């Protein structure tokens, strides 16, 4: 194959590859730039969360013993921990696929959390300037929560709008979702070419497109080399011999 024919074929390959993958390459660049633009702490809404100071237990003798808590919770526990929930001492019990929150003084099961407690926990963890807009109990949370339910979704707004997800079984704020997080999540889906779950970055779509992008690069590199060689040849022909 002579140089002219090779040059023509390389140009055609580069053109068609550019048409085939140009849009996705553009999306890679745009989404990649967006995801590097914002600190990940801001994306996760950590700037809207208040770090609560752990309270000190004063009257330990007033609390039920772990054995009594295990008996009342009826859970074959592999994890048992003592915490404060809105100034109330509670035991978090988990095991055998079950999770329960137990009042440390009475032994009452207080999970799933009531709406009042979920709102109180969300408010005590929120540092923004918005007010509570709504609260919803969800047994099947949306994908953005990223965990199984049940969970309370407490929305704040209009200033510093955010959704606080409160684990209804263990009494914890497990996730904060903002508009920035949702846009970031959308951009991540475009970047890894997983438009539904946003989790699979080993799909055939991205493998195929990345492979074509490499071929596109080498085709452009060949064209650049041929152009430089042609320029050198033309220059040498124009230069008179000494």
C-alpha positions in Angstrom: 0.0 0.0 0.0 1.5 3.3 -1.1 1.7 6.3 1.2 -1.2 8.2 -0.5 -3.6 5.3 -0.2 -2.5 4.6 3.4 -3.1 8.3 4.2 -6.6 8.2 2.6 -7.5 5.1 4.6 -6.3 6.6 7.8 -8.3 9.7 7.2 -11.4 7.7 6.5 -10.9 5.6 9.6 -10.2 8.6 11.8 -13.3 10.4 10.4 -15.7 7.4 11.0 -14.3 6.7 14.5 -14.7 10.4 15.3 -18.3 10.3 14.3 -18.8 7.0 16.3 -17.3 7.9 19.6 -17.0 11.7 19.5 -20.2 12.3 21.5 -19.1 9.9 24.3 -15.6 11.3 24.4 -17.1 14.7 24.8 -19.3 13.4 27.7 -16.2 11.8 29.3 -14.5 15.2 29.2 -17.5 17.2 30.4 -18.4 14.8 33.2 -14.8 14.3 34.3 -14.3 18.1 34.5 -17.5 18.4 36.5 -16.6 15.7 39.0 -13.2 17.2 39.7 -14.7 20.7 40.1 -16.3 20.2 43.5 -14.8 18.8 46.7 -16.2 15.3 47.5 -17.2 16.5 51.0 -19.5 19.1 49.5 -21.0 16.5 47.1 -21.8 14.3 50.0 -23.4 17.2 51.9 -21.0 17.0 54.8 -21.0 20.9 54.9 -24.7 20.6 55.9 -24.1 18.2 58.8 -23.4 19.0 62.4 -21.0 16.8 64.2 -22.7 16.0 67.5 -20.6 15.9 70.6 -20.8 12.5 72.3 -22.6 12.8 75.6 -21.1 11.2 78.7 -23.0 8.5 80.6 -23.4 9.5 84.2 -25.7 6.9 85.8 -24.6 3.6 84.4 -26.3 1.8 87.2 -29.7 3.0 85.8 -29.2 1.3 82.5 -30.2 -2.3 81.7 -27.5 -4.8 81.3 -26.6 -6.2 77.9 -28.0 -9.6 78.9 -31.3 -8.0 79.8 -31.3 -6.1 76.5 -30.6 -9.2 74.5 -33.5 -11.0 76.2 -35.9 -8.2 75.5 -34.8 -7.7 71.9 -35.0 -11.4 71.1 -32.1 -11.0 68.7 -29.1 -13.4 68.5 -26.8 -10.4 68.5 -23.3 -10.3 67.1 -23.1 -6.5 67.8 -24.3 -4.5 70.8 -23.4 -0.9 71.4 -24.6 1.9 73.7 -25.4 5.3 72.3 -27.4 8.5 72.9 -30.4 9.2 70.7 -31.8 12.7 71.3 -30.3 12.6 74.8 -31.9 9.2 75.4 -29.6 6.3 76.1 -30.2 3.4 73.7 -28.7 0.1 72.8 -28.2 -0.7 69.1 -28.6 -4.5 68.6 -27.8 -6.3 65.4 -27.4 -9.9 64.4 -29.0 -12.7 62.4 -30.1 -10.2 59.8 -32.1 -8.2 62.3 -31.5 -4.7 63.7 -33.2 -3.2 66.7 -33.0 -0.1 68.8 -33.8 -0.6 72.5 -34.4 1.9 75.2 -31.5 1.4 77.6 -33.6 2.3 80.7 -36.9 0.6 80.0 -36.0 -2.1 77.5 -38.7 -1.0 75.1 -38.1 -1.6 71.4 -38.2 1.9 69.8 -37.4 0.9 66.2 -38.6 1.6 63.6 -38.3 5.2 64.8 -41.4 7.4 65.0 -41.7 10.4 62.7 -41.1 12.7 65.7 -37.9 11.1 66.6 -36.7 10.9 63.0 -37.4 14.6 62.5 -35.7 15.5 65.8 -32.6 13.5 64.8 -32.5 15.1 61.3 -32.9 18.6 62.7 -30.1 18.0 65.3 -27.8 16.9 62.5 -28.7 19.7 60.0 -26.5 22.8 60.0 -28.2 24.6 57.0 -30.6 27.5 57.0 -33.6 25.7 55.6 -36.7 24.4 57.3 -38.3 21.0 57.2 -40.4 20.6 54.1 -41.6 17.0 54.4 -40.8 13.7 56.0 -41.6 10.3 54.5 -41.2 6.7 55.8 -39.9 4.4 53.2 -39.6 0.6 53.4 -38.1 0.5 49.9 -35.8 3.6 49.6 -34.9 5.2 46.3 -31.6 4.2 44.6 -29.9 7.4 45.8 -30.0 6.2 49.4 -27.9 3.2 48.5 -29.0 1.0 51.4 -31.9 -1.2 52.4 -34.8 0.2 54.3 -36.7 1.1 56.4 -35.6 4.7 56.4 -37.1 8.1 57.0 -36.4 10.7 54.3 -36.5 14.2 55.8 -36.4 17.1 53.3 -35.1 20.5 54.1 -35.5 23.7 52.1 -35.8 26.0 50.3 -32.4 27.4 51.4 -29.6 24.8 51.6 -32.0 22.2 50.3 -31.1 18.6 51.3 -32.6 15.2 52.0 -31.5 13.6 55.2 -31.9 9.8 55.3 -32.4 8.5 58.9 -32.1 4.8 59.4 -35.3 3.9 61.1 -33.9 0.7 62.6 -30.7 2.1 64.2 -31.5 5.8 64.6 -28.6 7.1 62.5 -28.4 9.7 59.7 -26.9 7.5 57.0 -26.9 9.8 54.0 -27.4 13.4 52.9 -28.5 14.0 49.3 -28.4 17.4 47.6 -29.0 18.7 44.1 -25.2 18.8 43.6 -25.1 15.1 44.7 -27.8 14.2 42.2 -26.1 16.1 39.3 -22.8 14.4 40.3 -24.5 11.0 40.3 -25.9 11.7 36.8 -22.5 12.8 35.5 -20.9 9.6 37.0 -23.4 7.5 35.1 -22.5 9.3 31.9 -18.8 8.8 32.6 -18.9 5.1 33.2 -21.7 4.6 30.7 -24.1 3.0 33.2 -27.2 5.1 32.9 -29.4 3.1 35.3 -27.6 1.7 38.4 -24.5 4.0 38.1 -22.4 1.1 39.5 -21.1 -1.0 36.6 -17.9 0.4 35.2 -16.9 -2.8 33.5 -19.7 -2.9 30.9 -19.2 -3.9 27.3 -20.3 -0.4 26.3 -17.4 1.4 28.0 -14.9 -1.3 27.0 -15.9 -1.1 23.4 -16.0 2.7 23.4 -12.6 3.0 25.1 -11.1 0.5 22.6 -12.4 2.6 19.7 -11.0 5.7 21.4 -7.6 4.1 21.4 -7.8 3.2 17.7 -9.0 6.8 17.1 -5.9 8.1 18.9 -3.5 5.9 16.8 -5.3 6.8 13.6 -4.8 10.5 14.4 -1.2 9.9 15.4 -0.5 8.2 12.0 -2.1 11.1 10.2 0.1 13.5 12.2 3.2 11.6 11.4 2.3 11.4 7.7 1.7 15.2 7.6 5.0 15.9 9.3 6.8 13.6 6.8 5.0 15.3 3.9 6.0 18.7 5.2 9.7 17.6 5.6 9.7 16.2 2.0 8.2 19.3 0.5 10.7 21.5 2.4 13.6 19.4 1.3 12.5 19.6 -2.4 12.2 23.4 -2.2 15.7 23.7 -0.6 18.3 24.1 -3.4 21.3 21.9 -3.3 24.6 23.6 -2.2 
